[in-house]
Protein backbone atom coordinates (compact mmCIF):
# COMPACT_ATOMS: atom_id res chain seq x y z
CA UNK A 1 0.00 0.00 0.00
CA UNK A 2 1.51 3.33 -1.02
CA UNK A 3 1.33 6.32 1.31
CA UNK A 4 -1.96 8.15 0.88
CA UNK A 5 -0.29 11.53 0.35
CA UNK A 6 1.66 10.25 -2.64
CA UNK A 7 5.18 11.08 -1.41
CA UNK A 8 6.57 7.55 -1.31
CA UNK A 9 9.56 8.68 -3.38
CA UNK A 10 10.75 10.71 -0.39
CA UNK A 11 11.47 7.52 1.55
CA UNK A 12 10.90 7.32 5.29
CA UNK A 13 10.30 10.59 7.02
CA UNK A 14 12.92 9.67 9.61
CA UNK A 15 15.60 9.97 6.91
CA UNK A 16 14.58 13.55 6.10
CA UNK A 17 16.60 16.28 7.82
CA UNK A 18 13.60 18.56 8.19
CA UNK A 19 11.48 15.89 9.88
CA UNK A 20 14.30 15.04 12.26
CA UNK A 21 14.78 18.70 13.14
CA UNK A 22 11.02 19.07 13.63
CA UNK A 23 10.95 16.11 16.02
CA UNK A 24 13.86 17.53 17.99
CA UNK A 25 12.09 20.89 18.22
CA UNK A 26 8.99 19.17 19.61
CA UNK A 27 11.14 17.35 22.18
CA UNK A 28 12.75 20.62 23.21
CA UNK A 29 9.32 22.18 23.60
CA UNK A 30 8.26 19.38 25.91
CA UNK A 31 11.43 19.71 27.95
CA UNK A 32 10.85 23.45 28.26
CA UNK A 33 7.22 23.03 29.29
CA UNK A 34 7.82 20.45 32.02
CA UNK A 35 11.29 21.39 33.24
CA UNK A 36 10.22 24.91 34.12
CA UNK A 37 6.69 24.20 35.36
CA UNK A 38 6.36 20.76 36.93
CA UNK A 39 9.08 20.67 39.61
CA UNK A 40 7.48 21.00 43.05
CA UNK A 41 9.98 22.56 45.42
CA UNK A 42 8.37 20.65 48.31
CA UNK A 43 9.27 17.41 46.56
CA UNK A 44 8.04 15.51 43.54
CA UNK A 45 6.22 17.03 40.62
CA UNK A 46 3.02 18.91 39.84
CA UNK A 47 0.28 17.86 37.49
CA UNK A 48 -0.18 20.85 35.21
CA UNK A 49 -3.22 22.50 33.71
CA UNK A 50 -3.47 23.45 30.04
CA UNK A 51 -1.40 26.60 30.48
CA UNK A 52 1.36 24.95 32.50
CA UNK A 53 0.27 26.01 35.98
CA UNK A 54 -0.03 23.50 38.86
CA UNK A 55 -3.47 21.91 39.05
CA UNK A 56 -3.25 21.88 42.85
CA UNK A 57 -0.28 23.85 44.11
CA UNK A 58 -1.29 23.56 47.77
CA UNK A 59 -2.27 19.90 48.00
CA UNK A 60 -0.79 18.04 45.05
CA UNK A 61 -1.02 14.27 45.43
CA UNK A 62 2.07 12.77 43.84
CA UNK A 63 1.94 9.19 42.49
CA UNK A 64 5.23 7.43 42.17
CA UNK A 65 5.08 6.83 38.44
CA UNK A 66 5.16 10.59 37.78
CA UNK A 67 8.42 11.09 39.69
CA UNK A 68 9.91 7.96 38.15
CA UNK A 69 8.99 9.01 34.62
CA UNK A 70 10.52 12.43 35.23
CA UNK A 71 13.78 10.81 36.31
CA UNK A 72 13.78 8.64 33.19
CA UNK A 73 12.99 11.48 30.81
CA UNK A 74 15.42 13.97 32.28
CA UNK A 75 18.12 11.31 32.34
CA UNK A 76 17.50 11.20 28.60
CA UNK A 77 17.84 14.99 28.57
CA UNK A 78 21.10 14.71 30.48
CA UNK A 79 22.47 12.22 27.94
CA UNK A 80 21.52 14.63 25.17
CA UNK A 81 23.31 17.47 26.93
CA UNK A 82 20.34 19.55 28.05
CA UNK A 83 21.29 22.11 30.71
CA UNK A 84 19.37 21.66 33.96
CA UNK A 85 18.17 18.15 33.16
CA UNK A 86 20.49 16.60 35.75
CA UNK A 87 18.95 18.79 38.46
CA UNK A 88 15.52 17.36 37.65
CA UNK A 89 16.92 13.82 37.80
CA UNK A 90 18.33 14.53 41.25
CA UNK A 91 15.08 16.13 42.42
CA UNK A 92 13.12 13.05 41.42
CA UNK A 93 15.61 10.53 42.78
CA UNK A 94 15.74 12.26 46.15
CA UNK A 95 11.95 12.21 46.41
CA UNK A 96 11.60 8.56 45.42
CA UNK A 97 14.37 7.38 47.75
CA UNK A 98 13.61 9.51 50.79
CA UNK A 99 9.81 9.87 50.58
CA UNK A 100 8.22 7.12 48.48
CA UNK A 101 10.42 4.36 49.87
CA UNK A 102 8.86 2.52 52.83
CA UNK A 103 11.73 2.16 55.27
CA UNK A 104 9.67 0.03 57.66
CA UNK A 105 8.15 -2.58 55.35
CA UNK A 106 10.13 -2.22 52.16
CA UNK A 107 8.87 -1.22 48.76
CA UNK A 108 7.49 2.09 47.57
CA UNK A 109 4.24 3.87 48.43
CA UNK A 110 1.94 4.62 45.53
CA UNK A 111 1.20 8.28 46.34
CA UNK A 112 2.15 11.06 48.72
CA UNK A 113 1.30 14.61 49.61
CA UNK A 114 3.15 17.06 51.81
CA UNK A 115 2.11 15.12 54.93
CA UNK A 116 3.21 11.66 53.81
CA UNK A 117 1.52 8.66 52.17
CA UNK A 118 -1.94 9.21 50.70
CA UNK A 119 -2.17 5.72 49.20
CA UNK A 120 0.32 3.48 50.98
CA UNK A 121 -0.39 0.41 48.84
CA UNK A 122 2.39 -1.25 46.88
CA UNK A 123 1.50 -1.35 43.18
CA UNK A 124 3.32 -3.44 40.60
CA UNK A 125 2.83 -0.61 38.10
CA UNK A 126 4.58 1.90 40.35
CA UNK A 127 7.42 -0.47 41.20
CA UNK A 128 8.02 -1.09 37.50
CA UNK A 129 8.61 2.62 37.03
CA UNK A 130 10.96 2.78 40.01
CA UNK A 131 13.08 0.14 38.25
CA UNK A 132 13.02 2.26 35.09
CA UNK A 133 14.02 5.37 37.03
CA UNK A 134 16.89 3.62 38.80
CA UNK A 135 18.13 2.10 35.54
CA UNK A 136 18.00 5.40 33.68
CA UNK A 137 19.62 7.26 36.57
CA UNK A 138 22.47 4.74 36.49
CA UNK A 139 23.21 5.65 32.87
CA UNK A 140 23.97 9.23 33.98
CA UNK A 141 25.87 8.21 37.12
CA UNK A 142 23.42 9.45 39.75
CA UNK A 143 24.81 8.61 43.23
CA UNK A 144 21.56 6.98 44.43
CA UNK A 145 21.09 4.82 41.34
CA UNK A 146 22.96 1.70 42.43
CA UNK A 147 21.32 1.53 45.84
CA UNK A 148 17.86 2.10 44.37
CA UNK A 149 18.46 -0.44 41.63
CA UNK A 150 19.51 -3.08 44.15
CA UNK A 151 16.58 -2.28 46.42
CA UNK A 152 13.85 -2.28 43.78
CA UNK A 153 15.25 -5.45 42.20
CA UNK A 154 15.08 -7.23 45.54
CA UNK A 155 11.51 -6.04 46.14
CA UNK A 156 10.36 -7.15 42.71
CA UNK A 157 12.04 -10.54 43.07
CA UNK A 158 10.86 -11.31 46.60
CA UNK A 159 7.44 -9.64 46.75
CA UNK A 160 6.01 -9.39 43.24
CA UNK A 161 7.55 -12.04 40.99
CA UNK A 162 5.54 -15.26 40.59
CA UNK A 163 7.80 -17.86 39.05
CA UNK A 164 4.93 -20.25 38.40
CA UNK A 165 3.51 -17.80 35.88
CA UNK A 166 6.62 -15.88 34.89
CA UNK A 167 5.11 -12.47 35.67
CA UNK A 168 4.35 -10.23 38.65
CA UNK A 169 1.41 -9.97 41.00
CA UNK A 170 -0.48 -6.70 40.92
CA UNK A 171 -0.79 -5.06 44.33
CA UNK A 172 -0.38 -5.36 48.08
CA UNK A 173 -1.12 -3.36 51.20
CA UNK A 174 1.67 -1.40 52.83
CA UNK A 175 2.63 -4.43 54.92
CA UNK A 176 2.46 -6.81 51.94
CA UNK A 177 -0.94 -8.37 52.45
CA UNK A 178 -2.82 -9.26 49.24
CA UNK A 179 -5.10 -6.39 48.31
CA UNK A 180 -8.76 -7.23 47.66
CA UNK A 181 -8.03 -10.92 47.96
CA UNK A 182 -5.07 -10.79 45.61
CA UNK A 183 -7.06 -12.35 42.78
CA UNK A 184 -6.37 -9.80 40.05
CA UNK A 185 -3.49 -9.93 37.57
CA UNK A 186 -2.98 -7.22 34.97
CA UNK A 187 -1.00 -6.87 31.78
CA UNK A 188 -0.38 -3.11 32.13
CA UNK A 189 1.96 -3.39 35.11
CA UNK A 190 3.73 -6.32 33.47
CA UNK A 191 4.09 -4.44 30.19
CA UNK A 192 5.79 -1.50 31.89
CA UNK A 193 7.92 -3.89 33.90
CA UNK A 194 9.07 -5.41 30.59
CA UNK A 195 10.17 -1.94 29.50
CA UNK A 196 11.99 -1.41 32.80
CA UNK A 197 13.59 -4.86 32.82
CA UNK A 198 15.11 -4.20 29.41
CA UNK A 199 16.47 -0.87 30.63
CA UNK A 200 17.93 -2.59 33.71
CA UNK A 201 19.56 -5.23 31.52
CA UNK A 202 21.04 -2.54 29.31
CA UNK A 203 22.35 -0.60 32.33
CA UNK A 204 23.85 -3.58 34.16
CA UNK A 205 24.37 -6.48 31.76
CA UNK A 206 22.54 -8.78 34.20
CA UNK A 207 20.71 -11.28 31.99
CA UNK A 208 18.19 -12.17 34.70
CA UNK A 209 16.43 -8.91 33.86
CA UNK A 210 16.27 -9.92 30.21
CA UNK A 211 15.02 -13.41 31.04
CA UNK A 212 12.18 -11.98 33.11
CA UNK A 213 11.23 -9.59 30.31
CA UNK A 214 11.13 -12.49 27.85
CA UNK A 215 9.01 -14.51 30.27
CA UNK A 216 6.40 -11.75 30.62
CA UNK A 217 6.27 -11.23 26.86
CA UNK A 218 5.78 -14.93 26.27
CA UNK A 219 2.85 -14.99 28.71
CA UNK A 220 1.10 -11.75 27.80
CA UNK A 221 1.78 -11.63 24.08
CA UNK A 222 2.67 -15.00 22.56
CA UNK A 223 0.19 -17.00 24.60
CA UNK A 224 -2.54 -14.59 25.74
CA UNK A 225 -2.69 -12.08 22.88
CA UNK A 226 -1.91 -14.76 20.33
CA UNK A 227 -4.91 -16.76 21.49
CA UNK A 228 -7.36 -13.90 20.80
CA UNK A 229 -6.22 -12.69 17.40
CA UNK A 230 -3.42 -10.40 18.61
CA UNK A 231 -5.67 -8.30 20.78
CA UNK A 232 -3.83 -7.55 24.03
CA UNK A 233 -6.04 -8.62 26.91
CA UNK A 234 -5.82 -6.32 29.93
CA UNK A 235 -7.36 -8.24 32.82
CA UNK A 236 -6.74 -11.71 34.22
CA UNK A 237 -7.46 -13.91 37.22
CA UNK A 238 -4.84 -15.01 39.72
CA UNK A 239 -4.04 -17.97 37.44
CA UNK A 240 -3.78 -15.74 34.35
CA UNK A 241 -7.10 -16.75 32.87
CA UNK A 242 -8.52 -13.98 30.69
CA UNK A 243 -11.37 -12.02 32.29
CA UNK A 244 -13.33 -10.39 29.46
CA UNK A 245 -16.01 -9.12 31.85
CA UNK A 246 -13.67 -7.29 34.24
CA UNK A 247 -14.82 -3.84 35.29
CA UNK A 248 -13.12 -1.23 37.46
CA UNK A 249 -14.15 2.41 37.86
CA UNK A 250 -10.58 3.61 37.27
CA UNK A 251 -10.68 4.20 33.51
CA UNK A 252 -7.17 5.64 33.52
CA UNK A 253 -5.37 2.47 34.64
CA UNK A 254 -7.93 -0.35 34.27
CA UNK A 255 -10.37 0.37 31.46
CA UNK A 256 -12.79 -2.38 30.46
CA UNK A 257 -12.37 -4.26 27.19
CA UNK A 258 -9.16 -3.85 25.24
CA UNK A 259 -6.89 -0.86 24.70
CA UNK A 260 -5.34 -0.53 21.20
CA UNK A 261 -2.67 1.79 22.56
CA UNK A 262 -1.21 -1.12 24.48
CA UNK A 263 -1.12 -3.25 21.34
CA UNK A 264 1.04 -0.50 19.83
CA UNK A 265 3.23 -0.20 22.90
CA UNK A 266 3.84 -3.94 22.92
CA UNK A 267 4.68 -3.91 19.19
CA UNK A 268 7.64 -1.66 19.92
CA UNK A 269 8.68 -3.42 23.12
CA UNK A 270 8.56 -6.84 21.46
CA UNK A 271 10.91 -5.72 18.69
CA UNK A 272 13.27 -4.16 21.22
CA UNK A 273 13.21 -7.37 23.23
CA UNK A 274 13.85 -9.39 20.07
CA UNK A 275 16.99 -7.35 19.34
CA UNK A 276 18.28 -7.46 22.92
CA UNK A 277 17.73 -11.23 23.00
CA UNK A 278 19.96 -11.68 19.91
CA UNK A 279 16.91 -12.24 17.68
CA UNK A 280 16.50 -15.83 18.85
CA UNK A 281 12.75 -15.70 19.47
CA UNK A 282 11.33 -16.18 15.98
CA UNK A 283 7.75 -15.41 17.02
CA UNK A 284 8.47 -11.83 18.06
CA UNK A 285 8.70 -9.97 14.71
CA UNK A 286 5.48 -11.50 13.39
CA UNK A 287 3.76 -10.74 16.69
CA UNK A 288 4.86 -7.10 16.56
CA UNK A 289 3.66 -6.77 12.98
CA UNK A 290 0.32 -8.36 13.85
CA UNK A 291 -0.21 -6.20 16.93
CA UNK A 292 0.39 -3.06 14.90
CA UNK A 293 -1.83 -4.05 11.98
CA UNK A 294 -4.65 -5.07 14.32
CA UNK A 295 -4.44 -1.76 16.17
CA UNK A 296 -4.79 0.07 12.85
CA UNK A 297 -7.55 -2.17 11.52
CA UNK A 298 -9.66 -2.10 14.67
CA UNK A 299 -8.56 0.91 16.71
CA UNK A 300 -7.82 3.69 14.20
CA UNK A 301 -10.62 6.09 13.33
CA UNK A 302 -10.52 6.24 9.53
CA UNK A 303 -12.99 9.11 9.50
CA UNK A 304 -11.56 11.59 11.99
CA UNK A 305 -8.13 10.17 12.81
CA UNK A 306 -6.64 9.02 16.09
CA UNK A 307 -7.01 5.80 18.05
CA UNK A 308 -10.16 5.04 20.01
CA UNK A 309 -9.27 4.61 23.69
CA UNK A 310 -10.95 1.22 24.15
CA UNK A 311 -12.77 -1.48 22.21
CA UNK A 312 -15.18 -4.09 23.46
CA UNK A 313 -14.61 -7.77 22.79
CA UNK A 314 -16.70 -7.54 19.63
CA UNK A 315 -14.11 -5.06 18.27
CA UNK A 316 -16.48 -2.10 18.54
CA UNK A 317 -15.21 1.25 19.84
CA UNK A 318 -16.30 1.58 23.46
CA UNK A 319 -14.63 4.67 24.91
CA UNK A 320 -14.44 6.70 21.75
CA UNK A 321 -12.29 9.56 23.04
CA UNK A 322 -8.75 9.89 21.70
CA UNK A 323 -5.82 10.01 24.13
CA UNK A 324 -2.33 11.26 23.37
CA UNK A 325 -0.43 8.23 24.59
CA UNK A 326 -1.77 5.70 22.03
CA UNK A 327 -0.77 8.12 19.27
CA UNK A 328 2.67 8.42 20.86
CA UNK A 329 3.05 4.66 21.09
CA UNK A 330 1.85 4.30 17.52
CA UNK A 331 4.61 6.61 16.29
CA UNK A 332 7.25 4.67 18.22
CA UNK A 333 5.95 1.31 17.05
CA UNK A 334 5.81 2.42 13.42
CA UNK A 335 9.43 3.56 13.61
CA UNK A 336 10.59 0.24 15.07
CA UNK A 337 8.64 -1.65 12.41
CA UNK A 338 10.07 0.56 9.66
CA UNK A 339 13.55 -0.26 10.91
CA UNK A 340 13.10 -4.01 11.24
CA UNK A 341 10.20 -4.88 8.90
CA UNK A 342 10.17 -1.98 6.43
CA UNK A 343 7.04 -1.49 4.35
CA UNK A 344 5.01 1.31 2.79
CA UNK A 345 2.19 0.31 5.15
CA UNK A 346 4.23 1.07 8.27
CA UNK A 347 5.53 4.33 6.82
CA UNK A 348 2.06 5.43 5.73
CA UNK A 349 0.74 5.06 9.25
CA UNK A 350 3.84 6.63 10.79
CA UNK A 351 2.97 9.75 8.78
CA UNK A 352 -0.77 9.56 9.49
CA UNK A 353 -0.14 9.35 13.22
CA UNK A 354 2.20 12.33 13.22
CA UNK A 355 -0.25 14.33 11.11
CA UNK A 356 -2.93 13.85 13.78
CA UNK A 357 -0.48 14.63 16.58
CA UNK A 358 0.60 17.86 14.91
CA UNK A 359 -2.92 18.94 14.05
CA UNK A 360 -4.74 18.02 17.24
CA UNK A 361 -2.57 16.87 20.14
CA UNK A 362 0.25 19.42 20.20
CA UNK A 363 -0.91 22.55 22.03
CA UNK A 364 0.59 25.21 19.81
CA UNK A 365 -0.80 28.00 21.97
CA UNK A 366 0.22 26.98 25.49
CA UNK A 367 2.92 24.36 25.04
CA UNK A 368 2.87 20.69 25.90
CA UNK A 369 0.38 18.24 24.40
CA UNK A 370 -3.32 17.80 25.02
CA UNK A 371 -3.66 14.48 26.81
CA UNK A 372 -7.29 13.87 25.90
CA UNK A 373 -9.48 14.73 22.92
CA UNK A 374 -13.08 13.95 22.12
CA UNK A 375 -13.92 11.61 19.27
CA UNK A 376 -14.00 14.75 17.10
CA UNK A 377 -10.47 15.71 18.24
CA UNK A 378 -11.51 18.57 20.52
CA UNK A 379 -9.57 18.97 23.81
CA UNK A 380 -11.39 17.40 26.77
CA UNK A 381 -10.81 16.40 30.40
CA UNK A 382 -13.03 13.45 31.29
CA UNK A 383 -10.18 11.07 32.25
CA UNK A 384 -7.05 13.21 32.35
CA UNK A 385 -7.45 16.55 34.14
CA UNK A 386 -4.52 18.36 32.56
CA UNK A 387 -1.00 17.74 31.35
CA UNK A 388 0.39 15.18 33.72
CA UNK A 389 3.89 14.36 32.53
CA UNK A 390 6.36 14.29 29.68
CA UNK A 391 7.01 10.58 29.26
CA UNK A 392 4.93 9.31 26.31
CA UNK A 393 5.25 12.42 24.16
CA UNK A 394 8.98 12.85 24.68
CA UNK A 395 9.70 9.25 23.76
CA UNK A 396 7.53 9.56 20.64
CA UNK A 397 9.63 12.53 19.51
CA UNK A 398 13.03 10.98 20.22
CA UNK A 399 12.61 7.28 19.39
CA UNK A 400 12.55 7.95 15.61
CA UNK A 401 15.84 9.86 15.82
CA UNK A 402 17.90 6.86 16.95
CA UNK A 403 18.47 3.24 15.93
CA UNK A 404 15.65 0.88 16.93
CA UNK A 405 17.93 -1.32 18.99
CA UNK A 406 17.17 -0.49 22.62
CA UNK A 407 15.88 1.94 25.19
CA UNK A 408 16.48 5.61 24.50
CA UNK A 409 19.04 5.74 27.30
CA UNK A 410 21.01 2.96 25.61
CA UNK A 411 20.91 4.26 22.05
CA UNK A 412 21.58 7.88 23.01
CA UNK A 413 24.56 6.86 25.11
CA UNK A 414 25.88 4.70 22.26
CA UNK A 415 25.56 7.68 19.90
CA UNK A 416 27.29 10.00 22.41
CA UNK A 417 24.17 12.15 22.23
CA UNK A 418 24.54 12.80 18.51
CA UNK A 419 21.27 12.98 16.62
N, C-alpha and C positions, 0 to 999 in steps of 0.2 A: 504494500500500500504506500503510495507516494504521499509526502506531506501535503496537507490540504491547501497550504498557501503557495504551493508551486515553486518553492525555492530549494528543492532537493539538491541542485547543483552546487549550493553553498556548502554542502557537507554538514557535519554536526555543528550546532551552535557553539559548543564548548571549544571548538578549534578557532573560532572567530575572535580576534582581539577585542573588538567592540563589546561583544557579549561578555567576555571575561572581565573587562573593565567595568561593565555595568553591574555584574554580580558583585565585584569587589566594592563598588560604591554602595550597593544595598547593604552589604555586610558592615561597612563603616557606619552607615546610617543607624543600623541596629545597635552597634557598639556605642555610638554617641547617645542614643536615646536611653539605653539602660544604664550605661556606666555613670551618667551624670544625674540620673533621676531615681534609680531603684535602691541604692545603698542606704540602708537605715543605720544611722549612727549609733542607735541603741543595740544594734546587732541584727544580722540577717538582712532581709531585703523586703522592699515594699512591692505589693501589687499596685499597678499604676492605672489611672483612668485614661481616657482617650487622648488627653492633652499631655500626659506624662507626669501628672501630679499623683501623690499617694492616694489610694482609695480610702485608707483609714490610717492617717498619720499617728493618731493617738493610741489606737488599739489594734494595730496590725497583727493578725494571727499568721504565723510563719511556718508553713509545712516544710519538711526537710528536703523534699525534692527540689524546691525552688533554690535553696542555698546550694545544694549539690550541683544543680544545673549551672548556676552562676560560676561556681568554681571551674567546672568543665569548660564552659564557654570562654571564660577569661583566661584560662590556661592556654586555650587556642589562641586568644589574642596576644598573650605573652610570647608564644612561639612565633607568631607573625611579626612581633616587634612593636606592638601597640603600646605607647606610653600610658601608664596608669593601670594597665590590665593586671599586673602582678599585685597591686594593692587590693584589687577586688578579690583576687584569688585568696590572699591572706585574710581578708575580712570574712569571707565565707568559711574558710578552713577553721578559723578561730571560733566561729559561732557553732559549727558542727561539732567540733571536738570538745569545747568547753560548756556548751549549752544543750545541744541535742543528745549528746552521749549520756546514757544512764550509768552513772558510776556505781550505783548500788546493784543493779540487776543485770547490767550488760545490755548491749544493743543501743538503739537510737530512737528517741521519742518521735512520734509523727509530727506534732505541731506544738509551737510555743507562742507565748506573748511575752510582754515585759516582765510578767510575774512568774514565769516558769511554764511547765507543760500545760497545754490546753487539751490535747489528746495524747495520752501517754502510751497508747498502744504501739506495738511493734509490727510494722507493715513490711511485707516482702518487697513491695514496690519502692518504699522509701529506702530500704537497706540496699536495694540494687543501685540506686543513685548515689548512695554513700560510697559504694565500691567504685563507681565511675568517677566520682570526685577525687577519691584518693589516688586512683590510677592516673588521672590527668594531672593532678598536682605533682605526682612523682616525676612526670616528664619535664616539669619546669623546676624541679629541685626544691619544692617547698619543704621546710624543716619538719612539718607534722605529717608528711605524706606516708613515710614508712610505718610509723606507729599506727596511723589510721588504717592503712592497708592491711597490716597484720591483724588489727582488732576486728575490722569488718569481715575479713576472711574467716576468722575463727567463729564469729557469730553466725555467719551464713552456713558454715560447715556443721556446726554443732546444734544450732537451733532451727534452721530453716530447711536444710537439704534433706530430702527423702530418697535414699539410695534405691529403695524398691521401685520407685517411679522414675528416678533420674531427673527430678525437678524439685522446686521448693514449695513448701507450705505457704499459706497466704498471710496469716496474721495471728498475733498473740496479744494477751494483755501485757501490762508492764512487767509483771513477774512471770511471764512465759506460760500462762495458762491458755489453752485453746480458746479462741474468741468465737462466741456463738456456736459452740459445739465443735468447732474446728473442721466442719464438713465441706467447706468450700475450697476449691482450687481454681486459680485463674491464670489465663495465658498472659495477661498484660504485665503482671509483675515478672513472670518468667521471660517474656520477650525483652524487657528492659534489663533483666539480669544477663541475658545472652549478650546484649550490647556491652554491658559492663565487664563481663567475664573476658570478652575479647580484648577490651582495653587493658585489663589487668594482665592478660597473657602478653600483650605487646610491651607493657611497661616492665615486666619482670622476667619473661621467658619461662615461667612456671607452666608446664603443659597441663597441670590439673585444671587450671582455669579453662583452657581450651577444651579439654575432655568434657567438662560440665556443660559448656556452651553447646557442644555437639550433641550431648545427651538430651538437653532441653529441645533443641531443634528437631531431633528425631521424634520426640514425643509429640510436640505441639504441631509440627508441620508435616513431616513425612507420614506419621500414623494418623493423627487427628484430622488435620486439614486435608490430607490426601484421601481420607475416607468419605469426605463430604464435598467432593468436586473442587478442591482447593479454595474453599471458603474457610477462613480462620475462625474457629469456634472460640468464644470468649470464656465460657463458664462451664465448670466441671464439678463433679462430686469428689469426695475424698479419694476415691479410687480412679480418678481421671476418666470417668464416664461422662460423655457430653450431656449437658443439661440445656436443652433448647428452650425450656419454659422458664428459665431463671429470670427473676425480676429483682431489681434493687432501685431505690429512689435516687441514688447518686448517678445521674446521667453523665457526669464528667468522667468517672473512673470505671463504672460498671453498667454501661448501657445494655439494654436488652437486644436480642438478635445478634447480628454480626456487624462489624465495623470495617468497611473497606480500607480505611486508612491504615489499619493494622496489617492488612494483606500487603499493602505497599511497603510498609516498614519492614516486614519480614522478607520481602523480595530483596531488598538491599542487604539486610543482615545475613541472609542465607548465602548470598554471593560473597560477602566479606568473609564469612566463616569458611566457605569453600576454598578461598584463596589461602587463608591462614592455615587451614588443614592440609595444605599441599595438594589440593584438588583431588583428594582420594575418594570423596563421597560423590559418586556419579549421579545420585538422585538430585543433588542440590541445584544445578543450573536449570534443569527442566522444571523443578518446583518453583524457582524464582520467576521464571518466564510465565508459568501458569498462574501464579498469584497475581502478577501484574496484569496479565490479559483479562483475568476474571474481574479484577477491580475496575478495569476500564469498561468491560462489557456490562457489568451489573451495577457498578457504583457511580459511574460518571454520568452527569446530566448533559446529554447531547443537545438539549435545547438551550439551556442557559449557561452551562459550564460549571465546573466545580464538582466535587464529590459529595454525594449525600452522606450525612453523618452515619446513619445506620440503615440496615436492611432487615426485613424479617426473613424467616426461613423459607419463604416462598419467593425470595429474591425481589421483593417489592420494597421500594423506599419507605422507611418507617419514620425516622426523624429526618426531615427533608432539608434542614438547615445545612449550611456549608461552613465548615470550620477550617481554619488556616493550617492546622497541622497535617491533615491528610494531603492537602496540596503540597506542603513542604516535603512530606515523605514520598509523594509521587515524583517530584523533581529529582530527589536523591536516588530513588529506585530506577528511574529512567536513565540516569547517568550511568549507574552501575551496569545496567543491562546493555546500554550502548557500548560500554567498554568491553564487556565479556561476551555478549550475544548481539552484535550490532545488527540493526535492521531499520528500515525506513519507518516501520510501525513504532518502534521505541522512540525514535527521534521525533516523529510527528507528535506523539503525546508529551514528550519533553517540552516541545514548543507550546502546545496547547495549554499545558499546566502553567507555564511561566506567563503566558498571555493573560490568563485569568488572575494570577497573582498580581501582575502589574496593574491590571485594570481595576481590580476590586479589593484585593487584600492589603496592598501597600497603602498606608495612610499618607498620601502626599502632602497633606496640609499640616498634620501634627507630628509626624514621625512615627516610627514603629509600624506594626501591622495590625489590622483589625483581626481579632481572634475568632469572631463569629459573624456570619452573614446569614440573612434569610435565604430561602430558596431562590429568590430573585436577586440575590447578591447585594442586598442592602445591609449596612452594619446593624447588628443587633446584640442584645445581652441577655439571652434567656438561660444560657449555661455558663458562659464566661463573662464575669462582670467588667473586665477591662483588658488591660495588656499585662499579662501575668509574668512572662519571662521571655528570654531571648533564644532559648535552646533550639526549637524546631526551625525557626526562620533562619537563624544564623547558619545552622548546618546545611540547610537547603541552598544558601548562597555560596558556601565554601566547598561543599563536596564536589561540585562539578569542576572546580579549579585544580583538582589534584588527582593523581592516579587512584583508581578504584581498587585499592589493594589493602585497605585497613582503615582504622579509625582516623579521624582528622588529626589527632595528636601524633599518631605514628607517621602519616604521610607528610605532614607539615615539617616535622622534625627531620625526616629523611631528605626533604627538599631544602633544608636550612632556611625555611620560611619563604623561599622564592616561589612566586606564583607564575 
